[in-house]
């Protein structure tokens, strides 16, 4: 029997350094891998001294001093409202919203003034431009301008929403009924329609639900407007694939009538008394007593006259949509990327300020 000594036997040769070379290569490879895994040191954030005090002084001298560079006409064009109304908004925000209250930093240097913050927000809403477009004039960074806009729209909704985006009161209804009767439609309290708002930052998984065919994703706004362009009802958030009927099924526009909270209305037509007010609509809406539609292809002279008057009065809501988009270009051409929740706040804030401007011009 062969002994175990005849089996494989390792003999160490001190002159053979292949094993040492192998271990050295493995060590070098592991060291290089660890060295590559070390993240590259990020560059420090760049600091720019924008001289915000000079920005506030320039803004004050241009629009708010006793002898401003630009008159009231230029102010209204660029701020979309009169100066007293804008100052009223700034004062309310600076008093009741902590973000807009004047502050000092650790070196006791004044921060951005409420005028600078509110001007940056209203310029972004009015022109629909990028956040860094207000940097050169108002002297604040793009991220700060975005924060100003976010806090501005939330403050507008919280402070002015209940007053300027409300249901018609008894006094409001009397005024609406008077306007409707003067135009030949007794009992009419406004016209209802829908518009689409482009959603640039729509998630890819939702695009099929919010877009029609190859169109871009949109969100639907349903509104009721009167002759003076005041928007009495706004329902925002339905997907862009919905038509006016689908939006109406989701809308709370008739909740007061359903639950018996609607104010009493009384008017006469051809000697008959009616107690239910109505809206002027286009042909897609259903045959309800609260909707008065035009007559398609009228043949009789009376029918042609009615269609002409109805279609002319129904354009109130179309005019309101047009004025709303012209005042706040962000609605017509949104360049910023927002989530659906922030879009809803932006839309509500624009509707509220639109009604504030309408009331200011009416008074």
C-alpha positions, 0 to 999 in steps of 0.5 A, spaced: 500 500 500 502 506 498 504 511 503 500 518 504 507 521 503 507 519 496 500 524 495 501 531 493 506 535 498 506 542 497 514 545 498 515 552 499 520 555 495 523 562 498 525 564 491 518 563 488 514 570 489 508 568 485 504 568 491 506 574 493 505 578 487 498 575 486 496 577 493 499 584 491 495 585 485 488 583 489 490 588 494 491 593 489 484 592 485 480 592 492 484 599 494 482 602 487 475 599 487 474 603 494 478 609 492 473 609 486 467 608 490 469 615 494 464 620 492 467 626 489 466 632 494 461 637 492 462 644 490 460 649 496 454 653 494 455 659 491 453 665 494 451 672 491 450 678 494 444 681 491 444 687 495 437 686 496 436 693 500 438 696 493 432 692 490 427 694 495 429 702 494 429 701 487 422 698 487 419 703 492 422 709 488 419 706 482 412 705 484 410 706 491 414 713 493 410 720 493 413 721 486 414 715 483 417 714 476 411 710 473 404 712 474 398 709 476 397 706 469 403 703 468 402 700 475 396 697 473 399 694 467 404 691 471 401 688 477 394 687 474 391 691 479 390 698 482 396 700 487 391 701 493 388 694 492 395 691 492 397 695 498 391 692 502 394 685 500 401 686 502 399 689 509 394 683 510 399 678 508 405 682 512 400 682 518 397 675 518 402 670 514 409 669 518 413 668 512 411 675 509 413 679 516 419 683 516 425 679 519 432 680 520 438 675 520 443 673 525 447 680 523 441 684 524 441 685 516 434 686 514 431 681 510 427 681 504 421 686 504 414 684 504 413 689 497 419 685 494 416 678 496 409 680 494 411 683 487 415 677 485 409 673 486 405 677 482 410 678 477 410 670 476 403 670 476 402 676 471 407 674 466 408 666 467 415 666 466 421 662 470 422 664 477 429 667 476 426 672 471 425 677 477 432 676 480 435 682 476 430 687 478 427 685 485 434 682 487 432 675 490 434 668 488 430 663 484 428 658 489 426 664 494 421 667 488 418 660 488 417 660 495 414 667 495 409 664 490 407 658 494 406 662 500 403 668 497 397 663 493 396 660 500 395 666 504 391 669 498 386 663 499 386 663 506 385 670 508 380 672 502 377 666 499 371 666 504 369 673 502 371 673 494 369 666 492 363 665 496 356 663 494 351 669 492 348 672 498 341 675 498 343 682 496 348 679 490 342 675 488 337 681 487 343 685 483 344 679 479 336 678 477 336 686 476 342 685 471 338 679 468 332 682 467 335 688 464 338 684 458 331 680 457 332 674 461 328 675 468 331 669 473 338 669 470 343 669 475 349 667 470 352 663 465 356 656 466 362 653 462 368 649 462 375 651 460 382 647 460 388 648 464 395 645 461 398 641 466 405 641 464 408 636 470 403 631 469 405 624 471 406 619 465 402 614 468 396 619 469 397 622 462 392 618 459 387 620 464 388 627 463 389 628 455 385 627 449 389 623 444 395 627 442 393 633 446 397 635 452 394 633 459 389 638 462 385 640 468 378 642 467 375 648 471 368 649 471 365 656 473 359 661 473 360 668 471 355 674 471 355 680 467 360 684 471 365 678 470 365 676 477 366 668 478 361 666 483 362 658 482 369 655 481 370 647 481 377 645 479 380 638 478 377 634 473 381 630 468 382 633 461 378 627 458 372 629 461 367 634 457 362 639 460 357 633 462 362 629 466 364 635 470 357 637 472 356 630 475 362 631 479 361 639 481 357 641 487 354 647 483 347 644 485 348 642 492 345 648 495 338 646 491 339 639 493 340 640 500 334 645 501 339 651 502 338 655 496 336 662 497 329 664 495 328 667 488 321 670 485 320 673 478 315 673 473 315 671 466 309 672 461 305 673 468 307 666 471 311 666 477 317 662 478 322 660 484 328 657 481 333 661 478 337 659 472 344 659 468 345 660 460 349 654 457 351 651 451 348 645 447 352 640 451 348 641 457 342 637 459 335 639 458 334 641 466 330 647 468 336 650 471 339 651 464 337 655 458 340 653 452 340 657 445 335 654 439 339 650 434 338 653 427 332 657 428 327 659 423 322 663 426 324 670 427 322 670 434 327 664 435 332 667 431 332 673 436 332 669 442 338 665 440 342 671 438 340 674 445 342 668 449 348 667 445 350 674 446 349 673 454 352 666 455 359 669 453 359 672 459 363 666 462 367 666 456 369 673 457 371 671 464 375 666 462 379 670 457 380 676 462 382 671 467 388 668 462 390 675 460 391 678 467 395 672 470 399 669 464 401 663 468 394 660 467 394 661 459 402 658 459 404 655 465 412 655 465 413 652 472 412 645 474 407 644 479 404 638 483 396 638 482 395 640 489 399 647 488 396 648 481 389 648 485 392 653 490 394 657 484 388 657 480 384 659 486 388 665 488 388 667 481 380 667 481 380 670 488 384 676 485 380 676 479 374 677 483 377 682 488 379 686 481 372 686 479 369 689 485 375 694 485 373 696 478 366 696 480 366 700 486 
